[in-house]
Amino acid sequence: MQYVAFDPDIEILGAAVMATFGGFGPFRAIVERVLTRIGLADNDGSGRGQIDVDRWYLQQAWLDALREVDERYGPEVLFNIGAEIPNNAVFPTAAVDVHSAVR
């Protein structure tokens, strides 16, 4: 799998990163450390990473974190994380289906 952003300036909203957090399950503390080291999360002093949901982060940093999770824990963990995103994502109230969500 490639973990390269189409453009080095592409950004991802912190809310999207947080939607993925719910899928980390038992790996959450480990992934928080990865995100903090890469610069996607700020250490809140307790050793836990904090994501600013309103901040924009470089997509490449996010991809770097996902690559590390893949390499350390395997593709099954990434699959499980991805499968949980819809359960944790916050969608606009006007979005009732895929078509209305992308307008």
FINU-552604 format. One record per residue: x, y, z of N, C-alpha, C, O, CB in turn; residue in one letter; residue number from 1. Coordinates in steps of 0.001 Angstrom, whole numbers, always signed. Atoms other than C-alpha are relative to their C-alpha. Glycine has a CB too. Layout:
# FINU-552604
@n_x X, n_y Y, n_z Z, ca_x X, ca_y Y, ca_z Z, c_x X, c_y Y, c_z Z, o_x X, o_y Y, o_z Z, cb_x X, cb_y Y, cb_z Z, type A, seq NUM
...
//
This chain:
# FINU-552604
@n_x +845, n_y -1180, n_z +0, ca_x +0, ca_y +0, ca_z +0, c_x +885, c_y +1236, c_z +0, o_x +1902, o_y +1289, o_z +692, cb_x -959, cb_y +2, cb_z +1217, type M, seq 1
@n_x -756, n_y -1251, n_z +40, ca_x +1244, ca_y +3471, ca_z -819, c_x -593, c_y +990, c_z +998, o_x -1807, o_y +1070, o_z +1183, cb_x +0, cb_y +600, cb_z -1429, type Q, seq 2
@n_x +408, n_y -1009, n_z -978, ca_x +1120, ca_y +6205, ca_z +1779, c_x +606, c_y +1328, c_z -409, o_x +1421, o_y +1903, o_z +312, cb_x +438, cb_y -392, cb_z +1450, type Y, seq 3
@n_x -550, n_y -1241, n_z +533, ca_x +1869, ca_y +9256, ca_z -332, c_x -1158, c_y +900, c_z -410, o_x -2001, o_y +504, o_z -1216, cb_x +957, cb_y -274, cb_z -1207, type V, seq 4
@n_x +1027, n_y -971, n_z +373, ca_x -360, ca_y +12332, ca_z -566, c_x +196, c_y +421, c_z -1452, o_x +1324, o_y +475, o_z -1942, cb_x +41, cb_y +1237, cb_z +936, type A, seq 5
@n_x -80, n_y -441, n_z +1387, ca_x -1182, ca_y +13490, ca_z -4086, c_x +769, c_y +1303, c_z -132, o_x +1416, o_y +1557, o_z -1148, cb_x -1389, cb_y +161, cb_z -579, type F, seq 6
@n_x -664, n_y -1300, n_z -7, ca_x +173, ca_y +16903, ca_z -3187, c_x +517, c_y +231, c_z +1419, o_x -204, o_y -51, o_z +2377, cb_x -977, cb_y +1161, cb_z -461, type D, seq 7
@n_x -546, n_y -180, n_z -1354, ca_x +2450, ca_y +17812, ca_z -248, c_x -737, c_y +1045, c_z +835, o_x -556, o_y +1100, o_z +2051, cb_x +1445, cb_y +384, cb_z -92, type P, seq 8
@n_x +719, n_y -1042, n_z -732, ca_x +164, ca_y +20729, ca_z +682, c_x -1424, c_y -393, c_z +382, o_x -2129, o_y +403, o_z +1002, cb_x -37, cb_y +1252, cb_z -820, type D, seq 9
@n_x +1354, n_y +442, n_z -334, ca_x -3052, ca_y +18691, ca_z +1045, c_x -111, c_y -147, c_z +1515, o_x +801, o_y -641, o_z +2178, cb_x -348, cb_y -1344, cb_z -717, type I, seq 10
@n_x +221, n_y +56, n_z -1441, ca_x -4530, ca_y +18930, ca_z +4534, c_x -1237, c_y -825, c_z +324, o_x -2106, o_y -1037, o_z -522, cb_x -138, cb_y +1412, cb_z +578, type E, seq 11
@n_x +1139, n_y +761, n_z -500, ca_x -6965, ca_y +16887, ca_z +6598, c_x -480, c_y +679, c_z +1283, o_x +326, o_y +1102, o_z +2111, cb_x +378, cb_y -1511, cb_z +254, type I, seq 12
@n_x +576, n_y -648, n_z -1175, ca_x -9320, ca_y +18310, ca_z +9206, c_x +128, c_y -910, c_z +1224, o_x -56, o_y -2124, o_z +1132, cb_x -1481, cb_y +362, cb_z -252, type L, seq 13
@n_x -142, n_y +755, n_z -1238, ca_x -8738, ca_y +17243, ca_z +12792, c_x -1227, c_y -842, c_z +325, o_x -1102, o_y -1909, o_z +926, cb_x +279, cb_y +938, cb_z +1138, type G, seq 14
@n_x +1222, n_y +778, n_z -238, ca_x -12373, ca_y +16091, ca_z +12965, c_x +55, c_y -1337, c_z -727, o_x -453, o_y -2337, o_z -220, cb_x -1239, cb_y +790, cb_z -449, type A, seq 15
@n_x -144, n_y +1260, n_z +738, ca_x -11566, ca_y +13466, ca_z +10321, c_x +977, c_y -928, c_z +711, o_x +777, o_y -2142, o_z +748, cb_x +474, cb_y +265, cb_z -1444, type A, seq 16
@n_x -950, n_y +808, n_z -773, ca_x -8589, ca_y +12303, ca_z +12365, c_x -715, c_y -573, c_z +1221, o_x -529, o_y -1745, o_z +1550, cb_x +1242, cb_y +850, cb_z +432, type V, seq 17
@n_x +726, n_y +452, n_z -1189, ca_x -10839, ca_y +12082, ca_z +15445, c_x -1002, c_y -1096, c_z -335, o_x -1204, o_y -2013, o_z +461, cb_x -719, cb_y +1172, cb_z +657, type M, seq 18
@n_x +951, n_y +1038, n_z +403, ca_x -13424, ca_y +10031, ca_z +13536, c_x +695, c_y -1344, c_z -101, o_x +95, o_y -2388, o_z +154, cb_x -662, cb_y +357, cb_z -1340, type A, seq 19
@n_x -775, n_y +1228, n_z +116, ca_x -10700, ca_y +7494, ca_z +12949, c_x +415, c_y -513, c_z +1369, o_x +583, o_y -1719, o_z +1553, cb_x +1229, cb_y +225, cb_z -872, type T, seq 20
@n_x -454, n_y +381, n_z -1341, ca_x -9662, ca_y +7497, ca_z +16621, c_x -877, c_y -1080, c_z +623, o_x -367, o_y -1975, o_z +1296, cb_x +25, cb_y +1217, cb_z +905, type F, seq 21
@n_x +904, n_y +975, n_z -602, ca_x -12738, ca_y +5512, ca_z +17633, c_x +277, c_y -1421, c_z -426, o_x -54, o_y -2364, o_z +293, cb_x -1404, cb_y +342, cb_z -335, type G, seq 22
@n_x -300, n_y +1336, n_z +493, ca_x -11557, ca_y +2591, ca_z +15553, c_x +1276, c_y -590, c_z +550, o_x +1587, o_y -1751, o_z +281, cb_x +78, cb_y +23, cb_z -1469, type G, seq 23
@n_x -1274, n_y +504, n_z -506, ca_x -8265, ca_y +2269, ca_z +17370, c_x -180, c_y -1019, c_z +1117, o_x +689, o_y -1863, o_z +1335, cb_x +848, cb_y +1147, cb_z +494, type F, seq 24
@n_x +285, n_y +973, n_z -1047, ca_x -9847, ca_y +352, ca_z +20238, c_x +1161, c_y -175, c_z +964, o_x +1648, o_y +800, o_z +1537, cb_x -350, cb_y -1326, cb_z -612, type G, seq 25
@n_x -1064, n_y +263, n_z -969, ca_x -7170, ca_y -1335, ca_z +22355, c_x +1350, c_y +590, c_z -394, o_x +2272, o_y +638, o_z +420, cb_x +147, cb_y -1476, cb_z +191, type P, seq 26
@n_x -1260, n_y -577, n_z +465, ca_x -4444, ca_y +280, ca_z +20246, c_x +42, c_y +1518, c_z +171, o_x +1024, o_y +2160, o_z -202, cb_x +224, cb_y -356, cb_z -1457, type F, seq 27
@n_x +107, n_y -1462, n_z -50, ca_x -5567, ca_y +3829, ca_z +21028, c_x +1200, c_y +671, c_z +667, o_x +1738, o_y +1636, o_z +123, cb_x -1259, cb_y +391, cb_z +732, type R, seq 28
@n_x -1122, n_y -636, n_z -707, ca_x -2820, ca_y +4657, ca_z +23548, c_x +1275, c_y -61, c_z -833, o_x +2048, o_y +897, o_z -865, cb_x +231, cb_y -676, cb_z +1363, type A, seq 29
@n_x -1189, n_y +146, n_z +850, ca_x -140, ca_y +3336, ca_z +21202, c_x -71, c_y +964, c_z -1166, o_x +911, o_y +1629, o_z -1495, cb_x +138, cb_y -1448, cb_z -513, type I, seq 30
@n_x +162, n_y -877, n_z +1158, ca_x -1549, ca_y +5250, ca_z +18247, c_x +104, c_y +1459, c_z +418, o_x +640, o_y +2272, o_z -336, cb_x -1346, cb_y -259, cb_z -693, type V, seq 31
@n_x -131, n_y -1376, n_z -487, ca_x -1812, ca_y +8438, ca_z +20336, c_x +1468, c_y +396, c_z +103, o_x +1835, o_y +1526, o_z -219, cb_x -690, cb_y +160, cb_z +1367, type E, seq 32
@n_x -1438, n_y -292, n_z -77, ca_x +1928, ca_y +8197, ca_z +20964, c_x +587, c_y +204, c_z -1394, o_x +1423, o_y +1085, o_z -1594, cb_x +746, cb_y -1139, cb_z +727, type R, seq 33
@n_x -470, n_y -160, n_z +1388, ca_x +2551, ca_y +7751, ca_z +17222, c_x -427, c_y +1367, c_z -527, o_x +381, o_y +2086, o_z -1114, cb_x -558, cb_y -1139, cb_z -918, type V, seq 34
@n_x +511, n_y -1283, n_z +494, ca_x +354, ca_y +10760, ca_z +16407, c_x +721, c_y +1172, c_z +653, o_x +999, o_y +2174, o_z -5, cb_x -1506, cb_y +108, cb_z +254, type L, seq 35
@n_x -717, n_y -1066, n_z -699, ca_x +2094, ca_y +12880, ca_z +19042, c_x +1411, c_y +142, c_z -547, o_x +1880, o_y +1253, o_z -791, cb_x +42, cb_y -274, cb_z +1512, type T, seq 36
@n_x -1374, n_y -42, n_z +513, ca_x +5553, ca_y +11939, ca_z +17791, c_x +49, c_y +584, c_z -1411, o_x +978, o_y +1317, o_z -1749, cb_x +614, cb_y -1408, cb_z +6, type R, seq 37
@n_x +24, n_y -483, n_z +1379, ca_x +4576, ca_y +12682, ca_z +14177, c_x -434, c_y +1463, c_z -66, o_x -157, o_y +2144, o_z -1053, cb_x -935, cb_y -864, cb_z -849, type I, seq 38
@n_x +422, n_y -1395, n_z -24, ca_x +3042, ca_y +16028, ca_z +15174, c_x -1472, c_y +210, c_z -285, o_x -1908, o_y +1346, o_z -472, cb_x +790, cb_y +769, cb_z -977, type G, seq 39
@n_x +1435, n_y -122, n_z +233, ca_x -641, ca_y +15281, ca_z +14619, c_x -782, c_y +207, c_z +1287, o_x -1934, o_y +640, o_z +1250, cb_x -511, cb_y -1226, cb_z -711, type L, seq 40
@n_x +675, n_y -165, n_z -1290, ca_x -1495, ca_y +15352, ca_z +18310, c_x +934, c_y +725, c_z +948, o_x +2155, o_y +578, o_z +882, cb_x -434, cb_y -1374, cb_z +595, type A, seq 41
@n_x -770, n_y -699, n_z -1022, ca_x -383, ca_y +17557, ca_z +21157, c_x -83, c_y -801, c_z +1284, o_x -1162, o_y -1260, o_z +1658, cb_x -519, cb_y +1455, cb_z +213, type D, seq 42
@n_x -16, n_y +699, n_z -1276, ca_x +670, ca_y +15882, ca_z +24395, c_x -672, c_y +895, c_z +1032, o_x -278, o_y +2045, o_z +1221, cb_x +1457, cb_y -371, cb_z +433, type N, seq 43
@n_x +736, n_y -805, n_z -981, ca_x -1750, ca_y +17046, ca_z +27070, c_x +599, c_y -76, c_z +1404, o_x -14, o_y +381, o_z +2369, cb_x -1445, cb_y -447, cb_z +47, type D, seq 44
@n_x -652, n_y +116, n_z -1293, ca_x +706, ca_y +16273, ca_z +29881, c_x -242, c_y -1338, c_z +669, o_x +506, o_y -1729, o_z +1565, cb_x -460, cb_y +1093, cb_z +898, type G, seq 45
@n_x +300, n_y +1312, n_z -580, ca_x -869, ca_y +12921, ca_z +30707, c_x +562, c_y -1119, c_z -860, o_x +392, o_y -2299, o_z -551, cb_x -1509, cb_y -181, cb_z +169, type S, seq 46
@n_x -517, n_y +1003, n_z +921, ca_x +878, ca_y +11175, ca_z +27851, c_x -981, c_y -349, c_z -1095, o_x -664, o_y -1125, o_z -1996, cb_x +372, cb_y -1238, cb_z +746, type G, seq 47
@n_x +1020, n_y +258, n_z +1016, ca_x -2310, ca_y +11136, ca_z +25813, c_x +37, c_y +1103, c_z -1038, o_x +182, o_y +2280, o_z -709, cb_x -1410, cb_y -105, cb_z +635, type R, seq 48
@n_x +7, n_y -970, n_z +1083, ca_x -2412, ca_y +12821, ca_z +22451, c_x -1347, c_y +684, c_z -122, o_x -2387, o_y +46, o_z +43, cb_x +362, cb_y -668, cb_z -1308, type G, seq 49
@n_x +1225, n_y -769, n_z +181, ca_x -4972, ca_y +15557, ca_z +21863, c_x -36, c_y +547, c_z -1418, o_x +919, o_y +1178, o_z -1872, cb_x -98, cb_y +1150, cb_z +1038, type Q, seq 50
@n_x +201, n_y -491, n_z +1360, ca_x -6306, ca_y +16354, ca_z +18391, c_x -943, c_y +1191, c_z +70, o_x -1984, o_y +1125, o_z +725, cb_x -567, cb_y -1121, cb_z -941, type I, seq 51
@n_x +879, n_y -1167, n_z +109, ca_x -7771, ca_y +19794, ca_z +17684, c_x -922, c_y -253, c_z -1187, o_x -465, o_y -257, o_z -2330, cb_x +822, cb_y +1349, cb_z -176, type D, seq 52
@n_x +934, n_y +360, n_z +1070, ca_x -10910, ca_y +18971, ca_z +15678, c_x -189, c_y +1108, c_z -1027, o_x -620, o_y +838, o_z -2148, cb_x -1335, cb_y -362, cb_z +590, type V, seq 53
@n_x +171, n_y -1125, n_z +916, ca_x -10958, ca_y +22434, ca_z +14092, c_x +1280, c_y +370, c_z -741, o_x +1278, o_y +1277, o_z -1573, cb_x -500, cb_y +1196, cb_z +757, type D, seq 54
@n_x -1289, n_y -317, n_z +629, ca_x -7319, ca_y +22435, ca_z +13016, c_x +214, c_y -859, c_z -1245, o_x -244, o_y -1999, o_z -1321, cb_x +1160, cb_y -212, cb_z +999, type R, seq 55
@n_x -371, n_y +736, n_z +1205, ca_x -6030, ca_y +21411, ca_z +9600, c_x +1425, c_y -512, c_z +154, o_x +2322, o_y +229, o_z +556, cb_x -133, cb_y +891, cb_z -1268, type W, seq 56
@n_x -1302, n_y +661, n_z -109, ca_x -3105, ca_y +18965, ca_z +9540, c_x +436, c_y -468, c_z -1386, o_x -401, o_y -735, o_z -2247, cb_x -61, cb_y -1201, cb_z +998, type Y, seq 57
@n_x -481, n_y +514, n_z +1276, ca_x -891, ca_y +17885, ca_z +6668, c_x -434, c_y -1454, c_z -163, o_x -251, o_y -2283, o_z +728, cb_x +1541, cb_y +126, cb_z -98, type L, seq 58
@n_x +452, n_y +1357, n_z +266, ca_x -2353, ca_y +14792, ca_z +5079, c_x +1167, c_y -990, c_z +26, o_x +1004, o_y -2134, o_z +451, cb_x -714, cb_y -61, cb_z -1348, type Q, seq 59
@n_x -1137, n_y +914, n_z +26, ca_x +1119, ca_y +13327, ca_z +4627, c_x +367, c_y -470, c_z +1403, o_x +762, o_y -1622, o_z +1583, cb_x +1202, cb_y +671, cb_z -656, type Q, seq 60
@n_x -274, n_y +414, n_z -1380, ca_x +1636, ca_y +13312, ca_z +8399, c_x -997, c_y -1077, c_z +434, o_x -627, o_y -2045, o_z +1099, cb_x -67, cb_y +1218, cb_z +961, type A, seq 61
@n_x +1026, n_y +989, n_z -324, ca_x -1645, ca_y +11423, ca_z +8775, c_x +305, c_y -1325, c_z -691, o_x +183, o_y -2390, o_z -86, cb_x -1396, cb_y +511, cb_z -410, type W, seq 62
@n_x -363, n_y +1212, n_z +733, ca_x -584, ca_y +8957, ca_z +6090, c_x +1225, c_y -674, c_z +618, o_x +1307, o_y -1901, o_z +663, cb_x +268, cb_y +330, cb_z -1474, type L, seq 63
@n_x -1176, n_y +561, n_z -677, ca_x +2762, ca_y +8525, ca_z +7857, c_x -418, c_y -779, c_z +1251, o_x +126, o_y -1846, o_z +1538, cb_x +995, cb_y +1126, cb_z +380, type D, seq 64
@n_x +484, n_y +681, n_z -1202, ca_x +895, ca_y +7606, ca_z +11044, c_x -688, c_y -1313, c_z -370, o_x -471, o_y -2337, o_z +277, cb_x -970, cb_y +910, cb_z +786, type A, seq 65
@n_x +677, n_y +1222, n_z +426, ca_x -1297, ca_y +5104, ca_z +9208, c_x +997, c_y -1044, c_z -492, o_x +826, o_y -2238, o_z -247, cb_x -1014, cb_y +311, cb_z -1098, type L, seq 66
@n_x -1033, n_y +930, n_z +462, ca_x +1771, ca_y +3583, ca_z +7561, c_x +659, c_y -691, c_z +1192, o_x +877, o_y -1902, o_z +1181, cb_x +1063, cb_y +740, cb_z -848, type R, seq 67
@n_x -648, n_y +581, n_z -1174, ca_x +3388, ca_y +3098, ca_z +10949, c_x -907, c_y -1009, c_z +700, o_x -442, o_y -2060, o_z +1141, cb_x +403, cb_y +1100, cb_z +977, type E, seq 68
@n_x +948, n_y +942, n_z -597, ca_x +247, ca_y +1459, ca_z +12348, c_x -45, c_y -1281, c_z -832, o_x -44, o_y -2382, o_z -279, cb_x -1417, cb_y +633, cb_z +107, type V, seq 69
@n_x +16, n_y +1154, n_z +899, ca_x +147, ca_y -836, ca_z +9296, c_x +1250, c_y -855, c_z +192, o_x +1163, o_y -2077, o_z +309, cb_x -107, cb_y +460, cb_z -1464, type D, seq 70
@n_x -1260, n_y +737, n_z -117, ca_x +3812, ca_y -1779, ca_z +9637, c_x +153, c_y -678, c_z +1362, o_x +703, o_y -1776, o_z +1450, cb_x +1172, cb_y +939, cb_z -237, type E, seq 71
@n_x -156, n_y +568, n_z -1350, ca_x +3639, ca_y -2379, ca_z +13405, c_x -1045, c_y -1057, c_z +332, o_x -738, o_y -2066, o_z +967, cb_x -67, cb_y +1102, cb_z +1029, type R, seq 72
@n_x +1106, n_y +842, n_z -455, ca_x +239, ca_y -4041, ca_z +13756, c_x -708, c_y -757, c_z -1110, o_x -1513, o_y -1646, o_z -832, cb_x -992, cb_y +834, cb_z +718, type Y, seq 73
@n_x +549, n_y +747, n_z +1123, ca_x -736, ca_y -5212, ca_z +10275, c_x -1244, c_y +610, c_z -618, o_x -1896, o_y +1470, o_z -24, cb_x -307, cb_y -1371, cb_z +434, type G, seq 74
@n_x +1132, n_y -555, n_z +745, ca_x -3430, ca_y -4506, ca_z +7708, c_x -1352, c_y -294, c_z +643, o_x -2313, o_y +442, o_z +420, cb_x +8, cb_y -537, cb_z -1403, type P, seq 75
@n_x +1272, n_y +310, n_z -655, ca_x -6138, ca_y -6164, ca_z +9794, c_x -403, c_y +1114, c_z +965, o_x -1581, o_y +1454, o_z +1077, cb_x +94, cb_y -1340, cb_z +749, type E, seq 76
@n_x +288, n_y -1099, n_z -926, ca_x -5849, ca_y -3393, ca_z +12374, c_x -491, c_y +1212, c_z -783, o_x -1453, o_y +1864, o_z -377, cb_x +1258, cb_y +365, cb_z +838, type V, seq 77
@n_x +455, n_y -1123, n_z +826, ca_x -6138, ca_y -750, ca_z +9641, c_x -1410, c_y -241, c_z -515, o_x -2223, o_y +682, o_z -547, cb_x +958, cb_y +227, cb_z -1178, type L, seq 78
@n_x +1343, n_y +325, n_z +478, ca_x -9189, ca_y -2543, ca_z +8245, c_x -1027, c_y +259, c_z +1099, o_x -2062, o_y +879, o_z +855, cb_x -72, cb_y -1471, cb_z -469, type F, seq 79
@n_x +928, n_y -199, n_z -1120, ca_x -10856, ca_y -2559, ca_z +11670, c_x -180, c_y +1473, c_z +334, o_x -1283, o_y +1912, o_z +656, cb_x +493, cb_y -746, cb_z +1232, type N, seq 80
@n_x +83, n_y -1445, n_z -229, ca_x -10040, ca_y +1115, ca_z +12156, c_x -926, c_y +628, c_z -1032, o_x -1823, o_y +1397, o_z -687, cb_x +1406, cb_y +655, cb_z -62, type I, seq 81
@n_x +824, n_y -549, n_z +1080, ca_x -11569, ca_y +1962, ca_z +8783, c_x -1458, c_y -391, c_z +116, o_x -2343, o_y +412, o_z -180, cb_x +529, cb_y -450, cb_z -1330, type G, seq 82
@n_x +1375, n_y +469, n_z -134, ca_x -14661, ca_y -119, ca_z +9460, c_x -766, c_y +767, c_z +1073, o_x -1993, o_y +844, o_z +1020, cb_x -13, cb_y -1481, cb_z +320, type A, seq 83
@n_x +640, n_y -738, n_z -1090, ca_x -15360, ca_y +1952, ca_z +12591, c_x -227, c_y +1478, c_z -309, o_x -952, o_y +2151, o_z +423, cb_x +831, cb_y -121, cb_z +1241, type E, seq 84
@n_x +118, n_y -1435, n_z +295, ca_x -15104, ca_y +5379, ca_z +10926, c_x -1448, c_y +464, c_z -90, o_x -1780, o_y +1478, o_z +524, cb_x +712, cb_y +322, cb_z -1298, type I, seq 85
@n_x +1385, n_y -489, n_z +64, ca_x -18828, ca_y +5643, ca_z +10036, c_x -687, c_y +73, c_z +1361, o_x -1606, o_y +871, o_z +1547, cb_x -806, cb_y -887, cb_z -908, type P, seq 86
@n_x +598, n_y -25, n_z -1337, ca_x -19683, ca_y +4928, ca_z +13674, c_x +481, c_y +1178, c_z +836, o_x -130, o_y +1509, o_z +1852, cb_x +306, cb_y -1290, cb_z +725, type N, seq 87
@n_x -593, n_y -1086, n_z -780, ca_x -17530, ca_y +7819, ca_z +14874, c_x -6, c_y +1348, c_z -711, o_x +218, o_y +2383, o_z -84, cb_x +1404, cb_y -355, cb_z +359, type N, seq 88
@n_x -37, n_y -1240, n_z +779, ca_x -17751, ca_y +10399, ca_z +12092, c_x -1215, c_y +871, c_z +321, o_x -2301, o_y +368, o_z +608, cb_x +52, cb_y -312, cb_z -1512, type A, seq 89
@n_x +1086, n_y -956, n_z -186, ca_x -19847, ca_y +13519, ca_z +12543, c_x -372, c_y +519, c_z -1382, o_x +433, o_y +1166, o_z -2052, cb_x +410, cb_y +1178, cb_z +974, type V, seq 90
@n_x +464, n_y -408, n_z +1317, ca_x -21906, ca_y +14156, ca_z +9429, c_x -900, c_y +1224, c_z +127, o_x -1572, o_y +1396, o_z +1144, cb_x -746, cb_y -1156, cb_z -700, type F, seq 91
@n_x +917, n_y -1145, n_z -23, ca_x -23742, ca_y +17377, ca_z +8552, c_x -1439, c_y -502, c_z +137, o_x -1787, o_y -1557, o_z -393, cb_x +159, cb_y +868, cb_z -1289, type P, seq 92
@n_x +1383, n_y +437, n_z -212, ca_x -27385, ca_y +17191, ca_z +9606, c_x -776, c_y -106, c_z -1304, o_x -1739, o_y -869, o_z -1383, cb_x -711, cb_y +956, cb_z +938, type T, seq 93
@n_x +686, n_y +62, n_z +1288, ca_x -28449, ca_y +17773, ca_z +5988, c_x +369, c_y -1254, c_z -782, o_x -274, o_y -1565, o_z -1784, cb_x +323, cb_y +1232, cb_z -823, type A, seq 94
@n_x -445, n_y +1193, n_z +718, ca_x -26628, ca_y +14614, ca_z +4923, c_x -857, c_y -1191, c_z +410, o_x -764, o_y -1690, o_z +1531, cb_x +1501, cb_y -286, cb_z +277, type A, seq 95
@n_x +846, n_y +1162, n_z -255, ca_x -29162, ca_y +11821, ca_z +4659, c_x +440, c_y -1212, c_z -812, o_x +34, o_y -2341, o_z -537, cb_x -1450, cb_y +331, cb_z -312, type V, seq 96
@n_x -556, n_y +1077, n_z +808, ca_x -27326, ca_y +9784, ca_z +2034, c_x +1325, c_y +483, c_z -585, o_x +1730, o_y +1621, o_z -350, cb_x -995, cb_y -439, cb_z -1132, type D, seq 97
@n_x -1309, n_y -351, n_z +557, ca_x -24026, ca_y +9766, ca_z +140, c_x -93, c_y +1218, c_z -904, o_x +773, o_y +2092, o_z -859, cb_x +584, cb_y -1181, cb_z -777, type V, seq 98
@n_x +119, n_y -1108, n_z +955, ca_x -25273, ca_y +12158, ca_z -2533, c_x -174, c_y +1352, c_z +695, o_x +424, o_y +2342, o_z +273, cb_x -1176, cb_y -247, cb_z -937, type H, seq 99
@n_x +183, n_y -1279, n_z -697, ca_x -26426, ca_y +14842, ca_z -99, c_x +1216, c_y +356, c_z +849, o_x +1431, o_y +1529, o_z +1153, cb_x -1249, cb_y -50, cb_z +882, type S, seq 100
@n_x -1183, n_y -264, n_z -820, ca_x -23237, ca_y +14477, ca_z +1952, c_x +1129, c_y +637, c_z -792, o_x +1948, o_y +1358, o_z -221, cb_x +488, cb_y -1280, cb_z +628, type A, seq 101
@n_x -1105, n_y -526, n_z +805, ca_x -20942, ca_y +15391, ca_z -946, c_x -367, c_y +1266, c_z -751, o_x +442, o_y +1759, o_z -1536, cb_x +462, cb_y -1042, cb_z -979, type V, seq 102
@n_x +395, n_y -1237, n_z +684, ca_x -22861, ca_y +18423, ca_z -2175, c_x +576, c_y +1206, c_z +671, o_x +344, o_y +2330, o_z +226, cb_x -1499, cb_y +127, cb_z -60, type R, seq 103
//
